[in-house]
Amino acid sequence: MATGYAVYRGGLAARVWVYDHSCLASGVALPTVVDPLSPTPGTGFYYLVAGYNAAGVGTLGISSSGVPRPVPSGCQ
């Protein structure tokens, strides 16, 4: 069971995909947060959420290619 959540935000640029997420919010009680930024025209954001507890941070899931999504350090 998660005792807190870390929310990550990454950028989406036209025709380019790379995991570039960084910590948007940490220590939140629910897996939701309001993002104060809006993407510029032609771009967007993606969001990932990881739960954590005394055992550590959970994963950010698996990409469509079967590779685990990277978890940046320092977001809890």
N, C-alpha and C positions, 0 to 999 in steps of 0.2 A: 504494500500500500504506500502510495506517495504521501510525503509530508509537505511537499512544496513542488513548484514547477519552475522550469527555466524556459523562456520563450526566445527563439532565435528568428532573425529576419535576414533574408538574402535578397539580392537584386536579380531581376529578370531583364535582360537586354534583348533586343530583337535578334533572333536567330543564333543566339549564343547561350549555351547552358554550362554553368560551372557552379559548384557548391561554394558560395562565398558568404555564408551566413555567419553572423556574429550575434552576441548577446543583445537582445532588445530589453528584456526584463528578467530579473531573477528573484527568487524568494516569494513568488506570488502564490496565493492560496488556491486559486482555481486556474485551470489551463487556458486562460483567456486574458487578453490585455488590449487596451486601446492604443493604436499606433498613432503618434502625433504627426507623422509625415504622410504625404501623399506622393505616389510615384509621378514622375514627369511623363508627358505624352510619349507614347511608344515604348514605355518600359513598365515594369510592375514589380511587385514584391512576392516572395514566397515565405511562408512561416512554418517553423517546426517547433514542436513542444516536447520536452523531456521531463518526466517526473523524477524525483529523487527522494531518498530517505537515508537513514543511517548507513545503509549498505552501499550507497553511491548513487551516481546518475544513471538513469535508464538510457536506452538507445534512442536514436532518432529514426529508427526503422531502416528498411532496406530499399535501395534504389530499384528502379525498374530493371537494371542490369544484374541485380542480385548482390550488389556490393553494399555493405553497411554505410549509411550516411555518416560523415565525420561529425564528431562532437567537439566543438571548440572548448578549451579549458576556461575556467574563471567565470562561470555563469551560474553560480549557486550560492 
